[in-house]
């Protein structure tokens, strides 16, 4: 069966996109059409959209959500807001997809394919990059960051038992102190009609925690958070947590519920309540909620902040891959990096 590559729009692909994503090897919240469309609308300014479908006959078997800036091609997304990216391909079609995409890109004018935030089993890492190297392209890969996560236990007590003795003791001590010193409760907001107002409370707490977070949350970034939250809430993927102390919202965490996992995307807290460890405890309560709701895994996402390991996180690596057109007569650098990645999104520091 012949494969073809077609330029598409978000609207034309959305239904098939979701079907493919659920059938692909890297099914994450950041590759959903809802996330990708909002990112493009809110943060894609100055780039050219290159949204491609790969078809076998009339059937879409893969999607390459790409963009162009100058002579550089990349996946839709950026280091500030996205943790995992990849091509979206039906299982078993990865080789044919990659071949067809390379055939399409070969005559197109570009100098490099800059592909970030790749899990070890991604289509880029397992199929596309090796085929590109075999065709004579220069392919360099590098470790980009770690994404700690943990497989969730069936019960909270079993989760605690898996922590080290010291970490378990400290978490229990902090939870007791919170209970002794204040009337405290945590909850997930449920009223979608109040989402915009609740998100403003989250953004305020996010900005309060540290100066760099306040600088990160520009008007443009706040607009992205608002649009992203509204879009994901429509699919019931959004979970916005609050921890109240004496009736005051002291900490908040923005999470995603997707594919049997709970993702901790970002958080903030009021420094006036730092003595009660509300920054750490809101994350522990998110883990507890994940256990109670039957989630299989909790993902802290990118960054090696110490609290993630105190709460049981285990590292999962993410990689970057830079593919360049190789000048005639030059040798493949053999995977030596030759490139670097900048700072990531403001992570959820306690």
C-alpha positions in Angstrom: 0.0 0.0 0.0 1.4 3.4 -1.0 1.8 6.1 1.7 1.1 9.7 1.2 1.9 12.9 3.3 -0.7 15.7 3.5 -0.8 19.1 5.0 -3.7 19.3 7.5 -5.6 21.6 9.9 -6.3 20.9 13.5 -10.1 20.7 12.8 -9.7 18.2 10.0 -7.6 15.8 12.1 -9.1 16.0 15.6 -11.3 12.8 15.7 -8.7 10.6 14.1 -5.9 12.2 16.2 -7.4 11.0 19.4 -7.9 7.4 18.0 -4.3 7.4 16.9 -3.0 8.7 20.2 -4.7 6.0 22.1 -3.1 3.4 19.8 0.4 4.9 19.8 3.5 4.0 21.9 3.7 7.5 23.6 0.2 8.5 24.6 0.6 11.6 26.9 -1.5 14.7 27.6 1.0 16.9 25.8 0.3 15.2 22.5 -3.5 15.5 22.7 -5.2 17.6 20.0 -6.6 19.8 22.8 -3.1 20.6 24.2 -1.5 21.0 20.8 -4.1 23.3 19.4 -4.2 25.6 22.4 -0.4 25.8 22.5 -0.3 26.7 18.8 -3.0 29.4 19.2 -1.5 31.0 22.3 2.2 30.5 21.9 2.9 29.7 18.3 3.3 33.3 17.1 6.2 33.8 14.7 6.3 30.2 13.6 4.8 28.4 10.5 2.5 25.5 11.2 3.5 22.2 9.5 0.8 19.8 10.6 1.2 16.6 8.5 -0.8 13.4 8.2 0.7 10.2 6.8 -1.9 8.1 5.1 -2.1 4.5 3.9 -4.6 4.9 1.1 -7.3 7.0 2.7 -6.6 6.0 6.3 -4.5 8.3 8.5 -1.9 6.1 10.2 0.2 8.9 11.7 0.5 12.6 12.5 3.6 14.8 12.5 2.6 17.9 14.5 5.4 20.2 13.4 6.3 23.8 13.0 9.0 25.8 11.2 11.0 28.8 12.5 13.5 30.0 10.0 15.2 26.9 8.6 14.6 24.8 11.8 11.8 22.3 12.0 10.5 21.1 15.4 7.6 19.4 17.1 4.8 21.8 18.3 5.6 22.8 21.8 8.4 24.4 23.8 10.6 23.7 26.9 8.6 26.1 29.1 5.3 24.3 28.8 5.7 20.8 27.4 7.3 17.7 29.0 6.8 14.9 26.5 6.5 15.2 22.7 6.6 12.7 19.8 5.1 11.8 16.5 1.6 10.2 16.8 1.6 6.8 15.0 -0.5 3.7 15.1 1.4 0.8 16.5 3.0 -1.3 13.8 3.2 1.7 11.4 6.2 3.4 12.9 8.7 2.3 10.2 6.4 3.1 7.3 5.5 6.4 8.9 9.1 7.4 9.4 10.1 6.4 5.9 7.2 8.4 4.3 7.9 11.4 6.4 11.6 11.4 5.6 10.7 11.0 1.9 8.5 14.1 2.2 11.1 16.2 4.1 14.1 15.3 2.0 13.4 17.9 -0.8 12.0 20.5 1.6 14.4 23.4 2.6 15.5 23.1 6.2 18.8 22.9 8.0 17.9 21.0 11.2 15.1 19.0 12.9 15.3 20.0 16.6 13.2 17.4 18.4 12.8 17.7 22.2 11.3 15.9 25.2 11.4 12.4 23.9 10.8 9.3 26.0 13.1 6.4 25.4 10.5 4.4 23.5 9.3 7.3 21.4 8.8 7.0 17.6 11.5 9.5 17.1 14.1 7.6 19.1 13.1 4.1 18.0 12.4 4.6 14.3 12.7 8.1 12.8 16.2 9.0 14.1 17.8 5.6 13.1 16.3 5.9 9.6 17.6 9.4 9.3 21.1 8.4 10.2 20.9 5.5 7.7 20.1 8.0 5.0 23.2 10.1 5.8 21.8 12.7 8.0 23.8 13.8 11.1 21.9 12.6 14.2 22.9 13.7 17.7 21.1 12.7 20.8 21.5 14.0 24.4 19.9 13.4 27.8 17.7 16.4 28.3 16.3 16.0 31.8 14.7 13.5 34.2 10.9 13.1 34.9 10.5 11.4 38.2 7.4 9.4 38.7 6.0 6.4 40.7 3.8 3.5 40.3 0.9 4.0 42.7 0.1 1.6 45.5 -3.5 0.3 46.0 -3.8 2.2 49.3 -2.2 5.2 51.1 -0.7 3.0 53.8 1.0 0.8 51.2 2.3 3.9 49.4 3.8 5.2 52.7 5.3 1.7 53.3 7.2 2.0 50.0 8.9 5.3 51.1 12.2 5.2 53.0 11.9 5.2 56.8 13.1 8.8 57.0 10.8 10.1 54.3 7.8 8.3 55.7 8.5 9.6 59.2 8.9 13.2 57.9 5.7 13.1 55.7 3.6 11.8 58.6 5.1 14.4 61.0 4.3 17.2 58.6 0.7 16.0 58.1 0.2 15.7 61.9 1.6 19.2 62.4 -0.8 20.6 59.8 -3.7 18.9 61.5 -2.7 20.1 65.0 -2.1 23.7 64.1 -5.0 24.5 61.8 -8.3 23.5 60.4 -7.1 22.2 57.0 -8.7 20.5 54.1 -7.8 19.7 50.5 -10.1 19.3 47.6 -10.4 19.2 43.8 -12.6 22.0 42.3 -15.5 20.5 40.4 -17.5 23.5 39.2 -16.5 24.2 35.6 -18.4 27.5 35.7 -16.0 28.7 38.4 -12.9 27.5 36.6 -11.6 30.9 35.5 -12.0 32.3 39.0 -10.4 29.3 40.6 -7.5 29.4 38.1 -6.9 33.0 39.1 -6.4 31.8 42.7 -3.9 29.2 41.4 -2.0 31.8 39.4 -1.8 34.1 42.4 -0.4 31.3 44.6 2.0 30.3 41.8 3.4 33.8 41.6 3.7 34.2 45.4 6.1 31.3 45.9 9.2 32.7 44.2 10.3 35.6 42.2 11.3 33.5 39.2 7.8 32.0 39.1 6.3 35.5 39.1 8.5 36.5 36.2 7.7 33.3 34.3 3.9 33.9 34.6 3.7 36.8 32.1 0.3 37.9 30.7 0.9 35.8 27.6 1.7 32.7 29.8 -1.3 33.3 32.0 -3.5 33.4 28.9 -2.0 30.1 27.8 -2.8 28.6 31.2 -6.4 29.9 31.1 -7.0 28.6 27.5 -5.3 25.2 28.2 -7.2 24.7 31.4 -10.5 25.4 29.8 -9.8 23.1 26.9 -8.7 20.2 29.0 -11.6 20.7 31.5 -14.0 20.1 28.6 -12.5 16.6 28.2 -12.4 16.1 32.0 -8.6 15.9 31.9 -8.0 18.8 34.3 -7.6 18.5 38.1 -7.1 21.7 40.1 -6.3 21.0 43.8 -6.4 23.4 46.7 -5.3 23.1 50.3 -7.2 25.4 52.6 -5.9 26.4 56.1 -8.5 28.1 58.3 -10.6 28.8 55.3 -7.8 30.4 53.3 -6.4 28.8 50.1 -2.8 28.3 51.1 -1.6 26.1 48.3 -2.7 24.8 44.9 -1.6 22.2 42.3 -2.6 22.0 38.7 -2.7 18.3 37.6 -3.9 16.3 34.6 -5.8 13.1 34.7 -5.0 11.2 31.5 -4.5 7.7 30.4 -4.6 6.1 33.9 -2.0 8.6 35.2 -2.1 11.8 37.3 0.4 14.4 36.1 1.6 17.1 38.5 2.1 20.0 36.1 2.7 23.0 38.4 1.9 24.3 41.9 2.2 27.3 44.2 1.7 28.3 47.8 1.5 31.3 50.1 4.8 31.8 51.9 2.9 32.9 55.0 2.0 29.2 55.5 5.5 27.8 54.7 6.0 26.7 58.4 3.1 24.2 57.8 4.9 22.7 54.7 1.8 23.4 52.6 4.0 23.4 49.4 5.0 19.8 50.0 1.7 18.6 51.4 -0.4 19.7 48.5 1.6 17.3 46.4 1.3 14.5 48.9 -2.5 15.0 48.8 -2.4 14.9 45.0 -0.8 11.5 45.3 -3.4 10.4 47.8 -6.1 11.5 45.4 -4.5 9.5 42.7 -4.5 6.4 44.8 -8.2 6.9 45.9 -9.3 7.4 42.3 -7.5 4.2 41.1 -4.7 5.8 39.0 -1.9 3.5 38.0 0.9 6.1 38.1 1.8 9.5 39.4 4.1 11.6 37.2 6.0 14.6 38.7 7.1 15.6 35.2 10.4 17.3 34.4 13.0 18.4 36.9 15.0 16.8 39.7 13.6 18.8 42.7 14.4 17.0 45.9 10.8 16.8 47.1 9.9 14.5 44.2 12.3 11.8 45.5 11.2 12.3 49.1 7.7 11.5 47.9 8.9 8.3 46.1 9.7 9.5 42.6 12.0 7.4 40.4 13.8 8.9 37.4 12.6 8.5 33.8 14.9 10.1 31.3 13.8 12.3 28.4 16.1 13.0 25.4 16.6 15.6 22.7 17.5 14.7 19.1 19.0 17.1 16.6 19.0 15.9 13.0 21.0 18.0 10.5 21.6 17.8 6.8 25.2 16.6 6.6 27.6 18.3 4.2 29.1 16.1 1.6 32.2 14.3 2.8 31.6 15.0 6.5 31.4 12.1 9.0 28.6 11.3 11.4 29.6 12.5 14.8 28.4 9.2 16.2 25.7 10.7 18.4 27.9 13.2 20.2 25.5 15.9 21.4 26.9 19.1 19.8 23.9 21.0 21.2 22.3 22.0 24.5 18.9 22.7 25.9 18.0 25.7 28.0 16.1 25.9 31.3 12.8 24.2 31.6 9.4 25.5 32.7 9.4 26.7 36.3 9.0 23.4 38.1 7.0 22.7 41.2 9.6 23.6 43.9 8.4 23.2 47.4 
